[in-house]
Structures are given as C-alpha cells and as structure tokens.
Amino acid sequence: MKYYVYGLKFPGTRKYFYIGKGKGNRVFSHLNQKLKKGIKDPKYDVINSLIVQGGPEIDIIRHGLNEYEALLLESTLIDALDVSQITNKVRGIDANRYGLMSPKNVEANFKGKEFKLKIPAVCFKINRRWKKNMTKEELYESIRGTWYLSLNRAKNAQYGIGLCFGIIRGIYKINDWETDNTRTPVRHRFIGTEATELERYLGYNMYNHPGHKVRGPLFYNYC
C-alpha cells in the first residue's frame, strides 16, 4: 500500500471528522487510542461517542503514495472539507502558504514588489499567528498583539505593519498605545485603524529590509 490517506467518518454518512495519512496499521491506531490524563483530544471524544454505533467508519481514500504525496493530499482534503468541521489539530503541510485561500491572498503571495516607502512604522512578524482567510478582526488582533518593545521608540511610529514570511499582510494607522501590566516584562499593543490609503501595498515584501534579516519578533522602519 505504501503511504495512504484515510478518513474517519460518522457511521452511515459521508461526513468525515478526521483526515490523516499513514503507513501500515496507522489507520487503526485511533480505535485503540488511550487518552493520557489531562490531555484534550476532540478526535478521541468523537470516536468514544461512536462506540455504541460500532465505532467510526473508515475510508482509505487513496493509497500507493509516497510520503510527500500523502501529506499534500491530506492537507488538500482538510481544506476542501473545512477543518472547522472536523477534528484535525493542524491543517496539514504548507497549508497556510499554499493551501485554500482567496484570490487576494494568493496574489499577495506572488506580487513580488519590494516595499520602499519611507514611513515611520513598527513592523511585526506574525509568521505563526497569520492564517489564511483570517477575518479583519483576527488580523488586526494578531498584528497589534502584545509585544515587548521600546515604547519611547514605538511612539515615533505612525503605522503598524504586519508581516508573514516577509510579505505585508496588514497596515494600520497607529492612534495610541496601551500597556499590558499582567506580564513581566510588560508588553504593549497599539490601538489603530486600517490605513486604507496604503492598501495597495498589501502583498509587497520587506525581505531585504535590514531589520527583517535580524532575528526577533519586530523591527522599525524609519523611526
């Protein structure tokens, strides 16, 4: 069989609640899973609830694959079936970079233009926070976050820029700053509004900015 992709579904339906890839007897390991104390696993909860119906039904969706093909197909099916409706904890290989997304986000990935605007801005790296097809509210909260930074310097910035792998995903006009005193050292977040006048720069990149090349969660642009 080589590697394969499988789905666990509710009995008597075509509704999958889990998509996975495996080799050998991997597909059956879920049915014999023992949950460790203190660990939450939605998949386990669903499987356990189906025991009275004989357990979930299993489909081997495609087999005879190499490992990369299996990972890619797994990720694609999770996207196509909508991960919010199944219990996968992750979307699959490279899903946020190459998976299901709007044409606008695809265009942003490949716009290829370098951002050279000389505006005073704090640039926040949101590689782990960014998700494709985020709502505007989620994107704003992800970028403004709570950051450890020099507030004196940050107050010189007029804009907050959110970057994912060097690509500009959001630009906001900074109106004020607020402090989170619940953490040590204290963190700060900006209060802002969408910089609609700079919307055309979404999708531009800052790969070559000296600050982007240095490790760290943020850097400054002309401030």
C-alpha positions as CSV (number, residue, x, y, z in Angstrom):
1,M,0.0,0.0,0.0
2,K,2.9,2.3,0.6
3,Y,1.6,5.6,2.2
4,Y,-2.1,6.2,2.2
5,V,-4.6,8.9,3.2
6,Y,-7.7,7.9,5.2
7,G,-10.8,9.4,6.6
8,L,-12.8,8.6,9.7
9,K,-16.5,9.4,9.3
10,F,-19.7,9.2,11.2
11,P,-21.5,5.8,10.5
12,G,-23.9,5.8,7.6
13,T,-22.8,9.2,6.3
14,R,-20.2,10.8,4.1
15,K,-19.3,13.3,6.8
16,Y,-15.6,13.0,7.8
17,F,-14.5,14.2,11.2
18,Y,-10.8,13.4,10.7
19,I,-8.4,13.1,7.8
20,G,-5.0,11.6,8.2
21,K,-2.1,10.0,6.4
22,G,-0.4,6.8,7.4
23,K,1.5,3.6,6.6
24,G,1.0,0.1,7.8
25,N,-1.7,-0.1,10.5
26,R,-1.6,3.6,11.4
27,V,-5.3,4.0,10.5
28,F,-6.4,1.5,13.2
29,S,-4.3,3.1,16.0
30,H,-7.1,5.7,16.6
31,L,-9.6,3.0,17.5
32,N,-7.3,1.7,20.2
33,Q,-6.1,5.1,21.5
34,K,-5.8,5.6,25.2
35,L,-6.1,9.2,26.3
36,K,-3.5,10.5,28.7
37,K,-4.8,12.2,31.8
38,G,-5.2,16.0,31.4
39,I,-4.9,15.8,27.6
40,K,-7.8,17.0,25.5
41,D,-8.4,15.4,22.1
42,P,-11.6,16.2,20.2
43,K,-10.9,13.2,17.8
44,Y,-10.8,10.8,20.8
45,D,-14.1,12.3,22.1
46,V,-15.8,11.7,18.8
47,I,-14.5,8.2,18.4
48,N,-15.5,7.4,22.0
49,S,-19.1,8.7,21.4
50,L,-19.4,6.4,18.4
51,I,-18.6,3.2,20.2
52,V,-22.3,2.4,20.7
53,Q,-22.7,2.5,17.0
54,G,-19.8,0.2,16.3
55,G,-17.2,3.0,16.1
56,P,-16.4,5.3,13.2
57,E,-16.4,4.1,9.6
58,I,-13.0,4.2,7.8
59,D,-12.3,5.0,4.2
60,I,-8.9,4.5,2.6
61,I,-9.2,7.5,0.3
62,R,-6.0,7.0,-1.8
63,H,-3.1,4.6,-1.4
64,G,0.1,3.8,-3.2
65,L,1.6,7.2,-2.4
66,N,5.0,8.4,-1.3
67,E,5.1,10.3,1.9
68,Y,5.1,13.8,0.4
69,E,2.1,12.9,-1.9
70,A,0.3,11.7,1.1
71,L,1.0,14.8,3.2
72,L,-0.1,17.0,0.3
73,L,-3.4,15.1,-0.3
74,E,-4.1,15.1,3.4
75,S,-3.7,18.9,3.6
76,T,-5.8,19.4,0.5
77,L,-8.7,17.3,1.8
78,I,-8.7,19.0,5.1
79,D,-9.0,22.3,3.3
80,A,-11.7,21.1,1.0
81,L,-13.8,19.5,3.8
82,D,-13.3,22.6,6.0
83,V,-11.1,21.9,9.0
84,S,-13.6,23.7,11.3
85,Q,-16.0,20.8,10.8
86,I,-13.5,18.0,11.6
87,T,-11.1,17.4,14.5
88,N,-7.7,17.8,12.9
89,K,-5.5,19.9,15.1
90,V,-3.5,21.1,12.2
91,R,-4.3,21.8,8.6
92,G,-1.5,19.9,7.0
93,I,1.8,20.5,5.2
94,D,2.3,24.1,4.0
95,A,-1.4,24.8,4.3
96,N,-1.0,28.4,5.3
97,R,1.4,29.1,2.5
98,Y,-0.1,27.1,-0.4
99,G,-3.5,25.8,0.7
100,L,-7.0,27.1,0.2
101,M,-7.2,30.9,0.2
102,S,-8.9,33.8,-1.5
103,P,-7.5,35.1,-4.8
104,K,-6.5,38.3,-3.0
105,N,-4.2,36.3,-0.6
106,V,-2.8,34.3,-3.5
107,E,-2.0,37.5,-5.3
108,A,-0.3,38.8,-2.2
109,N,1.9,35.7,-2.0
110,F,3.3,36.4,-5.5
111,K,3.1,40.1,-6.0
112,G,6.9,40.3,-5.7
113,K,7.2,44.0,-5.3
114,E,9.6,45.4,-2.7
115,F,8.2,47.9,-0.1
116,K,10.4,51.0,-0.1
117,L,8.0,53.6,1.3
118,K,9.8,55.8,3.8
119,I,7.2,55.9,6.5
120,P,7.8,55.6,10.3
121,A,6.5,52.2,11.2
122,V,6.8,49.3,13.6
123,C,6.9,46.0,11.6
124,F,5.6,42.9,13.4
125,K,6.5,39.4,12.3
126,I,3.4,37.3,12.6
127,N,4.6,34.1,10.9
128,R,3.0,31.8,13.4
129,R,-0.1,34.0,14.1
130,W,-1.1,34.5,10.5
131,K,-3.7,32.2,9.0
132,K,-5.1,32.2,5.5
133,N,-8.6,33.6,5.2
134,M,-8.4,35.4,8.6
135,T,-11.2,37.9,9.4
136,K,-10.3,41.5,9.5
137,E,-10.7,41.5,13.3
138,E,-8.4,38.4,13.7
139,L,-5.8,40.0,11.5
140,Y,-5.9,43.3,13.5
141,E,-5.6,41.5,16.8
142,S,-2.8,39.3,15.5
143,I,-0.7,42.3,14.3
144,R,-1.3,44.6,17.3
145,G,-0.8,41.7,19.7
146,T,1.1,42.3,22.9
147,W,4.8,43.0,22.2
148,Y,7.9,43.6,24.2
149,L,9.3,46.8,22.7
150,S,10.7,50.2,23.5
151,L,7.5,52.3,23.9
152,N,9.5,55.5,23.6
153,R,10.7,54.5,20.2
154,A,7.5,52.9,19.1
155,K,5.6,56.2,19.8
156,N,7.6,57.7,16.9
157,A,5.9,55.3,14.5
158,Q,2.8,56.4,12.6
159,Y,2.0,52.9,11.3
160,G,1.9,49.3,12.4
161,I,2.8,46.7,9.7
162,G,2.2,43.0,9.9
163,L,4.5,40.7,8.0
164,C,4.2,36.9,7.4
165,F,7.3,35.5,5.9
166,G,8.3,39.0,4.8
167,I,5.0,39.7,3.0
168,I,2.9,42.6,4.2
169,R,-0.5,41.3,5.3
170,G,-1.8,44.4,7.1
171,I,-1.0,48.1,7.6
172,Y,-2.7,50.2,10.4
173,K,-2.6,53.8,11.3
174,I,-1.4,53.9,15.0
175,N,-3.6,56.2,17.1
176,D,-2.4,55.3,20.6
177,W,-0.7,52.6,22.7
178,E,-1.8,50.6,25.7
179,T,0.2,48.6,28.2
180,D,-0.3,45.1,29.4
181,N,0.9,45.0,33.0
182,T,-0.1,41.4,33.6
183,R,3.1,40.1,32.1
184,T,6.8,40.5,33.0
185,P,8.4,42.4,31.4
186,V,5.4,44.5,30.4
187,R,4.1,44.3,26.9
188,H,2.4,46.9,24.7
189,R,-0.2,46.9,21.9
190,F,-1.2,49.7,19.6
191,I,-4.7,51.0,19.0
192,G,-5.2,51.7,15.3
193,T,-7.4,51.8,12.2
194,E,-6.8,50.3,8.8
195,A,-4.5,52.5,6.7
196,T,-6.8,52.4,3.6
197,E,-4.6,54.9,1.8
198,L,-1.8,52.3,1.9
199,E,-3.9,49.3,0.9
200,R,-2.2,49.0,-2.4
201,Y,1.0,47.9,-0.6
202,L,-0.6,44.8,0.8
203,G,1.4,41.9,-0.7
204,Y,4.6,43.9,-1.1
205,N,7.6,42.4,0.6
206,M,10.3,43.6,3.0
207,Y,12.6,40.6,2.6
208,N,15.6,42.9,2.1
209,H,15.0,45.3,4.9
210,P,17.9,45.1,7.4
211,G,15.5,44.6,10.3
212,H,13.8,41.7,8.7
213,K,17.0,39.8,8.3
214,V,17.7,40.0,12.1
215,R,16.1,37.6,14.4
216,G,13.4,39.0,16.6
217,P,9.6,39.5,16.5
218,L,9.7,43.1,15.3
219,F,11.8,45.9,13.8
220,Y,11.5,49.6,13.0
221,N,11.2,51.3,9.7
222,Y,12.4,55.0,9.6
223,C,11.7,55.7,13.3
